């Protein structure tokens, strides 16, 4: 089926897509949300989780996203059509079927990502005077690279085979090395008028503190 016809039928069935920024913890999802906001896209965030030493520009998170796997009411997701929302990769399978999702999947070198997760856990332990946390994301951060790789393969298979999902993978390092090129890729993928130049100014190499 020609792409233009497929796009017309999809919009007729679902309306505007929900734009999802996803990935593993510390893979660059907050940076991508900031790029989309700079480009002129409305983002869904309540800022309950505020900026800190690990994300000095903020997390751009929506707290209720964390309940997607709890089995409760998910009708609120439909209200996010045309907006961008950050959803950790472990929760993509729990999105409701009555929306179409354009997913920007962030990828990062596993060693860098695990180092960044370890640094964050250390900061949390210092701030709470505790050596561990009950956060699910903390537990996930202790998984090894092989487990993460396996998870990402499952996520990609899910996105590739799910009829109401389309996705693009964006490497964290690529967004830092050539932000304009990646911003243009994202603009084309989303099919929206975005300010690519402003998006390209968001990635900050000084915040790239866990290099391989």
URLINVEN-V714941 format. One record per residue. PHI is phi in degrees with one decimal (none if undefined). PSI is psi as a letter, one per 40 degrees, with the letter a starting at -180 (* if undefined). BURIAL is + if it has 9 or more other ideal C-beta (glycine too) atoms within 8 Angstrom, else -. Layout:
BEGIN
{{PHI;PSI;BURIAL} {PHI;PSI;BURIAL}}
END
This chain:
BEGIN
{{none;h;-} {-53.2;i;-} {-58.5;d;-} {-66.8;d;-} {-71.0;d;-} {-59.9;d;+} {-65.5;d;-} {-63.4;d;-} {-66.4;d;-} {-64.5;d;+} {-64.8;d;+} {-65.6;d;-} {-80.8;d;-} {-108.5;d;+} {81.5;a;-} {-64.6;i;-} {-76.4;i;+} {-87.2;h;+} {-93.0;h;+} {-111.7;h;+} {-99.9;h;+} {-135.0;i;+} {152.6;a;+} {-77.9;i;+} {-57.6;h;+} {71.0;f;+} {-99.9;e;+} {106.4;e;+} {-67.4;d;+} {-64.8;d;+} {-59.5;d;+} {-65.4;d;+} {-60.6;d;+} {-66.0;d;+} {-64.1;d;+} {-64.0;d;+} {-63.1;d;+} {-64.3;d;+} {-76.0;e;+} {108.5;e;-} {-88.0;h;+} {-74.0;h;-} {-111.2;i;+} {-98.2;h;-} {-152.0;i;+} {-107.1;e;-} {57.6;f;+} {-64.1;d;-} {-89.0;h;-} {-91.2;i;-} {-60.7;i;-} {-149.9;a;-} {-63.6;d;-} {-80.9;d;-} {-133.2;g;-} {-64.5;e;-} {-100.1;e;-} {99.3;i;+} {-100.9;e;+} {55.5;f;+} {-109.9;i;+} {-115.1;h;+} {-58.4;d;-} {-68.6;e;-} {-57.4;d;+} {-63.4;e;-} {-97.1;e;-} {-57.4;d;+} {-91.7;e;-} {-88.3;e;-} {83.6;e;-} {-86.5;a;-} {-66.2;h;-} {-120.0;e;-} {-62.6;d;-} {-64.0;d;-} {-61.5;d;+} {-61.7;d;+} {-71.4;e;-} {-93.0;e;+} {-58.0;h;+} {85.0;e;-} {-114.0;i;+} {-107.2;h;+} {-138.6;i;+} {-94.6;h;+} {-136.4;h;+} {-59.3;i;+} {-59.8;d;+} {-65.7;e;-} {-104.5;e;+} {-59.3;d;+} {-66.0;e;-} {-96.1;e;-} {-68.7;i;+} {-66.0;i;-} {-82.2;e;-} {-90.9;e;-} {-128.9;i;+} {-104.6;h;+} {-121.3;h;+} {-103.5;h;+} {-106.8;h;+} {-100.3;h;+} {-97.2;h;+} {-83.1;h;+} {-127.0;i;+} {-149.3;i;+} {-50.2;h;-} {-61.1;d;+} {-63.7;d;-} {-63.0;d;+} {-64.5;d;+} {-66.6;d;+} {-64.2;d;+} {-66.5;d;+} {-63.0;d;+} {-62.8;d;+} {-63.6;d;+} {-64.4;d;+} {-61.0;d;+} {-64.4;d;-} {-64.8;d;+} {-65.2;d;+} {-62.8;d;+} {-65.2;d;-} {-76.0;d;-} {-108.7;e;-} {56.1;f;-} {-134.7;i;-} {-94.3;e;-} {-148.2;i;-} {-140.6;i;+} {-85.6;e;-} {-59.6;h;-} {-60.9;d;-} {-64.2;d;-} {-65.3;d;+} {-63.8;d;-} {-61.9;d;+} {-65.6;e;+} {-89.7;e;-} {-68.9;i;-} {-86.4;i;-} {-59.6;d;-} {-62.2;d;-} {-65.8;d;-} {-64.9;d;+} {-60.5;d;+} {-62.3;d;-} {-62.4;d;+} {-63.7;d;+} {-63.5;d;-} {-64.7;d;-} {-62.3;d;+} {-65.4;d;+} {-62.3;d;-} {-61.5;d;+} {-67.3;d;+} {-73.4;d;-} {-104.2;e;-} {-84.6;h;-} {-65.6;d;-} {-106.3;f;-} {-133.0;i;+} {-136.7;i;+} {-145.0;i;+} {-134.0;h;+} {-96.0;h;-} {-127.2;h;+} {-79.0;h;-} {-55.6;d;+} {-64.9;d;-} {-63.8;d;+} {-66.2;d;+} {-80.2;d;+} {-73.5;d;-} {-142.4;g;-} {-61.4;d;+} {-68.0;d;+} {-61.5;d;-} {-69.7;d;+} {-62.6;d;+} {-67.5;d;+} {-57.7;d;+} {-67.2;d;+} {-58.7;d;+} {-64.4;d;-} {-62.2;d;+} {-78.4;d;+} {65.1;f;-} {-125.8;i;-} {-80.8;h;-} {-123.4;i;+} {-81.7;g;-} {-62.3;d;+} {-63.9;d;-} {-68.9;d;+} {-59.6;d;+} {-67.5;e;+} {-85.3;e;-} {-75.5;d;+} {-55.7;h;+} {-125.8;h;-} {-61.9;d;-} {-68.5;e;-} {-92.7;e;-} {-86.4;g;-} {-100.8;e;-} {-124.2;g;+} {-89.2;i;-} {-69.0;*;-}}
END
